[in-house]
Amino acid sequence: MKQFSDMSAVLAARHRDGLLRQRVELQSAQSVTPIIDGKPLLSFCSNDYLGLAGDDRIAQAMSQAVERYGVGAGASHLIDGHHHEHERLEQELAEFCGREAALVFSTGYMANIGVIQALLTRHDTVIQDRLNHASLIDGGRLSGAKFSRYAHNDSDNLAQQLDRASGKKLVVTDGVFSMDGDKAPLDDLASVCRSHDAWLMVDDAHGFGVLGTEGAGLVSEFGLTTEDVPVVIGTLGKAFGTSGAFVAGDQLTIDYLLQYARSYIYTTASPPAVAAATRASLAIVRNSNDRRAHLTALIQKLRAGIQALGLTLMPSETPIQPILIGESHHAMQLSQALKARGILVTAIRPPTVPEGTARLRVTLSAQHSEAQVDTLLNTLESLL
Ligand SMILES: *Cc1c(COP(=O)(O)O)cnc(C)c1O
């Protein structure tokens, strides 16, 4: 195995640089107070923005569906794994997004690689925001299309790149950026795309459930139509609290993706009970204005408190509230010191974020109380 003998040196270097990634072990339901490695913690790091991952009503919908339909789908969607529950979920998601149709994938990662690869060939061009999620970047690479990135949220820079692009042009952006929490300027991006005859694809993994009327996401908050944003991606493992993802668009686009998205075709369908759980979750999400209002209040409280401590916040109005630290070891030390005091906040380091911008990524959930946000602020203050 001589060829692979550099693995231990590479891992040692990663450890030395404060970049080694380690998992914690959850022994309870996901919640703001999970049991981790045997101890109860106060957590500010899940993407369970509405507190639905452990919701009894959704769990019950899932177990009833398991009783009726069993556990596994048993086949891929195009063989005979496509269940009535998947079909109903697709219709409900399409209606939720104000689109003609939707297609449900097993994960967001798979949706992104499948959709971009299906829409483009090597004669085409994909242009992505520099800070896009890794799954979008990977999808762009896998598609074989010409690939470039524009400066973060910079529609002028995008326009310059579109001027030089050839073939079909697909512009791809996160809706809410996963490591920064800021929103893409979708109206500007859509108008640049329209004037260049390009398609805009928005991955709103962190906006669905949280932003817009009924939680219909950032595209809905901007009031953009299928013409403005032909391809909308949502994930179901974040605010929805279940698992999976979807793409929504006009019927023709969805029909096309059904034929050509390889990560949809060549994989076993997700369990029908997961689709049933997500349908229950969708109904709750739409009805959760009170949870969204509470979340907004928590965001304002946290931001005021962090600023009062003299720490650097990023320009975010969403439940993703990173505190910029800079150096990886320092971010790690703070994260470890918080954990020793019972609070879980992850340090996000390069290569996930650019060099020199390590951060404590605080995420808020509607399940948090104001008192729990105070606990975080007071503990941070004691560490400075
Ligand atoms: C989490 C995330 C994904 C991946 O979704 P999964 O269902 O977890 O695979 C894709 N895009 C963005 C922007 C994300 O934040």
The ligand as an SDF file (V2000), in Angstrom:
LIG
                    3D

 15 15  0  0  0  0  0  0  0  0999 V2000
  -27.3430   21.3790    3.3120 C   0  0  0  0  0  0  0  0  0  0  0  0
  -27.2500   21.9270    1.9570 C   0  0  0  0  0  0  0  0  0  0  0  0
  -27.3160   21.0800    0.8440 C   0  0  0  0  0  0  0  0  0  0  0  0
  -27.3140   19.5920    0.9740 C   0  0  0  0  0  0  0  0  0  0  0  0
  -28.5480   19.0910    1.3420 O   0  0  0  0  0  0  0  0  0  0  0  0
  -28.6180   17.6420    1.9870 P   0  0  0  0  0  0  0  0  0  0  0  0
  -30.0330   17.2590    1.8870 O   0  0  0  0  0  0  0  0  0  0  0  0
  -28.1160   17.7920    3.3850 O   0  0  0  0  0  0  0  0  0  0  0  0
  -27.7210   16.7560    1.1640 O   0  0  0  0  0  0  0  0  0  0  0  0
  -27.3550   21.6520   -0.4090 C   0  0  0  0  0  0  0  0  0  0  0  0
  -27.2850   22.9950   -0.5730 N   0  0  0  0  0  0  0  0  0  0  0  0
  -27.1620   23.8300    0.4780 C   0  0  0  0  0  0  0  0  0  0  0  0
  -27.0830   25.3060    0.2370 C   0  0  0  0  0  0  0  0  0  0  0  0
  -27.1360   23.3270    1.7690 C   0  0  0  0  0  0  0  0  0  0  0  0
  -27.0020   24.1410    2.8010 O   0  0  0  0  0  0  0  0  0  0  0  0
  1  2  1  0
  2  3  1  0
  2 14  2  0
  3  4  1  0
  3 10  2  0
  4  5  1  0
  5  6  1  0
  6  7  2  0
  6  8  1  0
  6  9  1  0
 10 11  1  0
 11 12  2  0
 12 13  1  0
 12 14  1  0
 14 15  1  0
M  END
$$$$
